[in-house]
Structures are given as C-alpha cells and as structure tokens.
Amino acid sequence: MDNVDLAAATELGIAVCNAPGSNAVAVADHTMALMLAVTRNLLRLDAKTRSGGGWAGGNAAPSQLTGKKLAIIGTGNVGKAVARRAVRGFEMAVTAYDPYPDAAFAAELGVAYRPFPDVLRGADIVSVHAPLLDGTSGMIGAPELALLGPHAILITTARGGVVDEDALVAALNSGRLAGAGIDVFATEPCTASPLFELPNTVLTPHVAGLSPESSRNSRLMTAENLVAALAGRPMRVVNAEVLSMPHCRVR
C-alpha cells in the first residue's frame, strides 16, 4: 500500500482493497535464499572459484541453518511462511515478535513469541518482516543491533526504513554483526550505498516478491476484489471504516 494515500482515500469515501499474501511464497523463498547465501558465503565462494582459487579456510567458513535460532520480526503472511520453512525445512528454533501474536500459528510450529527487543537476544539470525509505519521506522537501530552477538546475521525483505542502514553498516564494519542479506533500502532504487562495499552482505534490488506465480495471484485477487465491489460486497478492504460512511465509493 506504499503508493496509496490511505488517509486521503478514506476522507473521500473511497474503499481501498489489496491482495494480502499474493507474493508471500516468493518473499519467503527469497528470504531463505538470502539466509543461505549469507551463512554459506556463496558470493565469496563463487568469486573465489571463478578466480581459480580453492577453499583455504579462514573466517568465511560456511555455516548451516539447522539448529540455528531464528528471530522473526512480524508474523504476517510472509513471516509465517518463513517460519514454516525454517521449522519444517531446516529444523531451526524460531522465536517471534509481533504486536498481535497469533496463538494458533505459534502452537502449530512451536514458535515462542517474545517482547521486542528481547526477541533479539541470543538470535543467530534475525529476519525482518514488519511493515513501514510511524512506529516501525528505524526499529532495528544501533541499540537493537547491539543485542545481537558477533556471529549473528540480519535479513530484511520487508521495507526500507525499518532497519537503520547507517547503524547496520557500522555494525557490519566493526564486526559486531557477521553479515546481512538485504532486499529493501531506505532510498529506492538504491544506486549507491556503503553496503555495496561490504563483503559480508548479499544485496538484491527489492525483488523478493517477484515470480510468475505471485503476479498471477495478484491479478486474480485484484479481479476478485473488483467483482465483489461491483456486486456490493467489497472484500479485502484496508480502510474498512469507510464502508459505513454515507459518501462511500467502492472502487
């Protein structure tokens, strides 16, 4: 909903619909790919192989996901999908933070909800899936990163701005954080960033949600929204309060 002025639409009596979860599978897959790329040091090993070099050991030794402690920030559609992959596919121990805990989801996977920022303490990997709101802007900053150990990595496929990029760069440069996988940036398209110079990062240009399947899902859900609205039964309305307004226009 980043490109919709929701307050203005509500004031004008326009119902705004979305397609929640249409790209959740793609984003979750991309999130796991970033985890693997960072923990397995794939980019550095690829470069080493292409240069004709062999594995000589050192600090860049690949690590495994199984047994790692994963902290998920935000358990919406994407956060839940990541948790399922982490628990069922990689046998990771998952904790989570969300202001609206889902007890059924937690029971299904054995996920333990914890307060923020306590959920960060002891985590091997932190995966950020919180929306960018007034209350979440910069929620992962220097104080929060300081709670992580030097072995930890940060993954974000949420929205740029949730993570303080300057604080992240400082943590990565100083060795207080082992690595990061980043798909979203405060300024997009991101054409220059200190993150570009760091060997312990894997960066992608906000493409986590892209796939033929997610595009099809989005189109189908949009069509369903239109048909439902035209029938006078709007669905997936983000600003539901507008439906009770006398000047409501379902669009």
C-alpha positions as CSV (number, residue, x, y, z in Angstrom):
1,M,0.0,0.0,0.0
2,D,3.0,2.3,-0.2
3,N,1.7,4.1,-3.3
4,V,-1.8,4.8,-2.0
5,D,-2.6,7.8,0.2
6,L,-4.9,5.8,2.5
7,A,-5.9,8.8,4.7
8,A,-7.0,10.8,1.6
9,A,-8.9,7.9,0.1
10,T,-10.8,7.4,3.4
11,E,-11.6,11.1,3.7
12,L,-13.0,10.9,0.1
13,G,-15.0,7.8,1.0
14,I,-13.1,5.5,-1.3
15,A,-12.6,1.9,-0.2
16,V,-9.1,0.7,-0.9
17,C,-8.6,-3.1,-1.4
18,N,-5.4,-5.0,-1.5
19,A,-4.1,-8.5,-2.3
20,P,-2.7,-9.8,1.0
21,G,-0.4,-12.7,0.8
22,S,-0.3,-12.8,-3.0
23,N,3.5,-12.7,-3.0
24,A,4.1,-14.3,0.4
25,V,5.6,-17.5,-1.0
26,A,8.0,-15.7,-3.3
27,V,9.2,-13.4,-0.5
28,A,9.6,-16.3,1.9
29,D,11.6,-18.2,-0.6
30,H,13.8,-15.2,-1.2
31,T,14.3,-14.7,2.5
32,M,15.5,-18.3,2.9
33,A,17.7,-17.8,-0.2
34,L,19.3,-14.8,1.5
35,M,19.8,-16.7,4.7
36,L,21.6,-19.5,2.8
37,A,23.6,-17.1,0.7
38,V,25.0,-15.3,3.7
39,T,25.5,-18.3,6.0
40,R,27.1,-20.4,3.2
41,N,29.2,-17.4,2.0
42,L,28.0,-18.2,-1.5
43,L,29.1,-14.9,-3.2
44,R,32.6,-15.0,-1.8
45,L,33.0,-18.7,-2.6
46,D,31.7,-18.1,-6.1
47,A,34.2,-15.3,-6.7
48,K,37.0,-17.5,-5.3
49,T,36.0,-20.3,-7.6
50,R,35.9,-18.0,-10.7
51,S,39.3,-16.7,-9.9
52,G,40.7,-20.2,-9.9
53,G,41.3,-20.4,-6.2
54,G,40.4,-23.2,-3.9
55,W,39.0,-23.1,-0.4
56,A,41.7,-22.1,2.1
57,G,39.6,-21.9,5.2
58,G,39.5,-18.7,7.3
59,N,36.7,-16.6,8.8
60,A,34.4,-17.1,5.8
61,A,33.8,-20.8,6.6
62,P,30.2,-21.8,5.5
63,S,27.8,-22.4,8.3
64,Q,24.5,-24.3,8.4
65,L,20.9,-23.2,9.2
66,T,19.8,-26.4,11.0
67,G,19.9,-25.8,14.7
68,K,20.2,-22.0,14.4
69,K,18.0,-19.7,16.4
70,L,15.8,-17.5,14.1
71,A,14.0,-14.4,15.4
72,I,11.2,-13.3,13.1
73,I,10.1,-9.7,13.4
74,G,6.5,-9.5,12.2
75,T,4.3,-12.6,11.7
76,G,2.0,-11.6,8.9
77,N,1.7,-13.7,5.8
78,V,5.4,-13.6,4.9
79,G,6.7,-14.0,8.5
80,K,4.5,-17.1,8.9
81,A,5.7,-18.5,5.6
82,V,9.3,-18.0,6.6
83,A,8.7,-19.7,10.0
84,R,7.2,-22.8,8.3
85,R,10.2,-23.1,6.0
86,A,12.6,-22.6,8.9
87,V,11.0,-25.1,11.2
88,R,9.9,-27.8,8.8
89,G,12.6,-27.5,6.2
90,F,15.7,-26.5,8.2
91,E,14.8,-27.6,11.8
92,M,15.5,-24.1,13.2
93,A,14.4,-22.9,16.5
94,V,12.0,-19.9,15.9
95,T,11.0,-17.1,18.2
96,A,9.0,-14.1,17.0
97,Y,7.8,-10.6,17.8
98,D,4.5,-9.1,16.7
99,P,2.2,-6.7,18.5
100,Y,-0.6,-9.0,17.6
101,P,0.6,-12.5,18.4
102,D,-1.1,-15.4,16.6
103,A,-1.6,-18.2,19.2
104,A,-2.7,-20.8,16.7
105,F,0.3,-20.2,14.5
106,A,2.6,-20.4,17.5
107,A,1.1,-23.7,18.6
108,E,1.3,-25.1,15.0
109,L,5.0,-24.6,14.7
110,G,6.2,-24.3,18.3
111,V,7.1,-20.7,17.8
112,A,7.6,-18.7,21.0
113,Y,6.5,-15.0,21.0
114,R,8.8,-12.7,22.9
115,P,8.7,-9.0,23.6
116,F,10.7,-6.6,21.5
117,P,13.6,-6.1,21.7
118,D,14.1,-9.2,23.9
119,V,13.5,-11.5,20.9
120,L,16.8,-10.3,19.5
121,R,18.9,-11.6,22.4
122,G,20.6,-14.8,21.6
123,A,19.3,-14.9,18.0
124,D,21.7,-16.3,15.3
125,I,19.5,-14.9,12.5
126,V,17.0,-12.0,12.6
127,S,14.5,-11.8,9.7
128,V,12.6,-8.6,9.4
129,H,9.0,-8.7,8.1
130,A,7.4,-5.6,9.7
131,P,5.6,-3.0,7.6
132,L,7.0,0.5,7.5
133,L,4.8,2.6,9.8
134,D,5.5,5.5,12.1
135,G,6.1,3.1,14.9
136,T,8.4,0.8,13.0
137,S,10.6,3.3,11.2
138,G,14.2,2.6,12.4
139,M,13.0,-0.1,14.8
140,I,16.2,-2.0,14.1
141,G,18.9,0.5,15.0
142,A,22.2,0.6,16.9
143,P,20.7,-0.3,20.3
144,E,18.9,-3.3,18.9
145,L,21.8,-4.5,16.8
146,A,24.0,-4.3,19.9
147,L,21.8,-7.0,21.4
148,L,23.0,-9.5,18.8
149,G,26.2,-11.4,19.0
150,P,29.1,-11.0,16.5
151,H,28.1,-14.3,14.9
152,A,24.5,-13.1,14.0
153,I,23.2,-12.1,10.7
154,L,20.3,-9.8,9.7
155,I,17.9,-10.5,6.8
156,T,15.3,-8.0,5.7
157,T,12.8,-8.4,2.9
158,A,10.2,-6.0,4.4
159,R,10.5,-2.3,3.7
160,G,13.5,0.0,3.6
161,G,13.5,2.3,6.6
162,V,12.6,-0.4,9.2
163,V,16.3,-1.0,9.6
164,D,18.6,1.9,10.2
165,E,21.1,1.5,7.4
166,D,23.8,3.6,9.0
167,A,23.7,1.6,12.1
168,L,23.7,-1.6,10.1
169,V,26.8,-0.5,8.1
170,A,28.6,0.4,11.4
171,A,27.8,-3.0,12.9
172,L,29.0,-4.9,9.9
173,N,32.1,-2.8,9.6
174,S,33.0,-3.2,13.2
175,G,32.5,-6.9,13.3
176,R,29.6,-6.6,15.8
177,L,27.5,-8.4,13.1
178,A,28.6,-11.2,10.9
179,G,26.6,-10.5,7.8
180,A,23.4,-9.3,6.2
181,G,21.0,-10.1,3.4
182,I,19.1,-7.1,2.2
183,D,16.4,-6.8,-0.4
184,V,15.0,-3.4,0.6
185,F,16.6,0.0,1.1
186,A,15.6,3.4,2.5
187,T,16.0,5.0,-0.9
188,E,14.9,3.0,-3.9
189,P,16.2,2.4,-6.4
190,C,19.4,2.2,-4.4
191,T,22.2,3.3,-6.7
192,A,24.9,3.9,-4.1
193,S,25.4,2.7,-0.6
194,P,28.2,1.8,1.9
195,L,26.6,-1.6,1.9
196,F,27.9,-2.1,-1.6
197,E,31.4,-2.1,-0.4
198,L,31.0,-4.8,2.3
199,P,32.0,-8.4,1.5
200,N,29.7,-9.8,4.2
201,T,26.5,-8.7,2.6
202,V,24.2,-10.1,-0.1
203,L,22.1,-7.4,-1.8
204,T,19.1,-7.6,-4.1
205,P,17.0,-4.7,-5.6
206,H,13.6,-5.2,-3.9
207,V,12.7,-8.2,-6.0
208,A,11.8,-10.7,-3.3
209,G,8.1,-10.7,-4.2
210,L,8.6,-11.3,-7.9
211,S,7.6,-14.5,-9.5
212,P,5.2,-15.6,-12.3
213,E,3.1,-17.2,-9.6
214,S,2.9,-14.1,-7.3
215,S,2.0,-11.9,-10.3
216,R,-0.8,-14.3,-11.2
217,N,-2.0,-14.4,-7.6
218,S,-2.1,-10.6,-7.5
219,R,-4.1,-10.3,-10.7
220,L,-6.6,-12.9,-9.6
221,M,-7.1,-11.3,-6.2
222,T,-7.5,-7.9,-7.8
223,A,-10.1,-9.2,-10.2
224,E,-11.9,-10.9,-7.2
225,N,-11.9,-7.5,-5.4
226,L,-13.4,-5.7,-8.4
227,V,-16.1,-8.3,-8.9
228,A,-17.0,-8.3,-5.2
229,A,-17.1,-4.5,-5.1
230,L,-19.3,-4.3,-8.2
231,A,-21.7,-6.8,-6.5
232,G,-21.8,-4.6,-3.4
233,R,-19.8,-7.0,-1.3
234,P,-16.4,-5.5,-1.1
235,M,-13.6,-7.7,0.2
236,R,-10.1,-7.2,1.5
237,V,-10.8,-3.6,2.3
238,V,-7.9,-2.0,4.1
239,N,-9.8,1.1,5.3
240,A,-12.9,-0.8,6.4
241,E,-14.2,2.2,8.4
242,V,-15.0,3.8,5.0
243,L,-17.8,1.3,4.3
244,S,-20.1,2.8,6.9
245,M,-19.7,6.4,5.6
246,P,-22.7,7.8,3.7
247,H,-20.4,9.1,0.9
248,C,-18.5,5.8,0.5
249,R,-17.5,5.0,-3.0
250,V,-16.4,1.4,-3.5
251,R,-13.6,1.4,-6.1
